[in-house]
Each structure stands twice: as C-alpha cells, then as structure tokens.
Amino acid sequence: MFLHIGGDYSVAFADILSIHDYEKTVKNAANRDFLEKRRESIIDISDSEPKSIIVTPDKLYISAISTLTLKGRMEKWMK
C-alpha cells in the first residue's frame, strides 16, 4: 500500500518510519539539528504552509497535508 503525501508523491507504508507535525518539530532545537544534518535528503512538496514531515530511511518529505489527514488515509487502507 502507498500513502499519497501531496503533489505527485506517494510513499510505501512499509517505508514510513514516522510522521511528525511540522510546527511542533521545528520548535525543538534537537529536531532542527536533525533536519539540518539531513538537509540533502529533504524533499519539500508543500506548495503552501508545511504541516507534516514524513520520515523514510532515505528521505524526509515536507508536506502541506496534516498529520491527522495522513493518519486517516493510512487507517482507511489498513482496515
């Protein structure tokens, strides 16, 4: 199964390590350091205000879709 995370991007459920709220994540200094270290692997697909960060083994996706919506999409397909 794949999760549509915005734009033309979908990620396999099995590849998703975690999904985080963007606002809460960037407020924390340790998280900002993590993002800075992974800068080369960040793909920003948010055409507007970023709402979530999807972490996979090799990429970090910044999406305009909320964590709640992404969770709902995953739960819909996991039933």
Summary of the structure (lengths in Angstrom):
residues: 79
radius of gyration: 12.0
end to end distance: 11.8
largest distance: 36.9
contacts: 210
relative contact order: 0.26
helix: 42%
strand: 30%
